[in-house]
Amino acid sequence: MGNKQDLNNAFRTLRQRGFFARQNFEDCMSCACAALPEGDFQGYIYYHQQDAARLREKNGCMIRFCEGKLPAREVGVSAVVALQEFGVHTEWNQDPSRAIFIKLEVPLETALSTLFGKDRM
């Protein structure tokens, strides 16, 4: 299971492959959809600030995507491939109307503080 740096690397790779790929993009899904720029992109892949909060709190969130030059399903497949290249755990049923769930590994310090409390570490 990948970590936050692996997620960063996957998004960088997606940008290099011609996708609009952004992390922590706008505050919610409605605002993110409205803010997607027009351009010659393969597709759009992002998670918004509410997703980022879930990622910090629970080490998992939804990755959203939509069509560009490629159909939405191909954009989703491309996102999953890039995420998995860097070891990020993904769950997706290949339905282009559904977001991709990712899960990152929990840093050891976070896991220990959850189990034992910060004052006992």
N, C-alpha and C positions, 0 to 999 in steps of 0.2 A: 504494500500500500504506500503510495507516495506521500510527500509532505508539501508544504506551501511552496518551497522552492521548485519542486517538480511541477506544480501547477503553474507557477510563473513561466517556467521553461516551455510548457505545453502551449500557453497563450502566445509566447514569443514566436514559437514555431508556426502556429496558425497564422499569425500576422505575416511571417515570411512566405507563407504559402498563398497569400492573397486574400485572406479573410479579414474582415473587421472583427477583431477579437479584443475585448476589453474586460478588465476585472473592476469590480466596485463601480460600475457604470450607472450613473444616475441613482436616484433614491428608491425608485420602485419600478415595477414592470411597465406601468402606463407611461411614466416619464422616459424610461429607457426606450420604449418603442417610438415615442414621439421624437426622441433625440437622435435616432439612428441616421447617420449622414447618407446622402445619396452618393453613389460612387460606383466604381467598376470593381466591386468586391465579389469574390466567389460566394460569399454568404456572410451572415452576421452571427457572432457567437459571443455571449456575454453573461455575466451575473451582476445583479444590481446591489445596492447598499444593504437592503434587507436580507438578501442572500448572504452577503459578506458577514453580516452580524450572526447569522446561523452558522456560517463556517467557523467563525471565532468561538462561538458558544458550544457547538455540537460536533465540530470537525467534519461537517457535511453540508452540502447545499445543492441547489438545482442550477444547472447550466442551461441557459436559454439560447435558442438559435432560430434563424429564419432564412429564407431563400435570398439569394443574390443572383449571380449568374447560374449557380447550381440550384437544383430543386432542394426544398427543405430537407428531405430525407438524406440526400447526399451530404448536405452540410452537417447534419447530425452524425452521420457515419464518419465524416472527416474529423469532427470534434472528438469522438470516441477514440478513433485511431491515434490522434495526437496525444490525448490524455493518457492512454494506455502505453504509448511509447515511453512515457516518463514515469510509469508505475502508478498513476493515479487510478484508484478503484472507480469504476463506472457501473451504473445500472441503467439500462435503457432497453425498451422493447422494440426499437426501430420504428415506432409510430411518430411521424413528423409533427403531430399535434401535442406530443408529450415532451417535457423537458428531460434532460439527462441528470440523474442524481450522481454526485461524486462524494466520496468519503476519503478523508486524509487520515494518516496515522496520527495518533495522539502523542505529542512529545512526552517523554518519560517524566519530566518534572510536573507536567499537568496531570498525568495519570496518577502519580504518587500523591499530589496534593488533593486530588479528588478522593482517593482512597483513605488517606490518613489525615488530611487537613494540613494547611500550610504551617501551623504552629508546631506540628509534630514531626516535621521533616528535618 
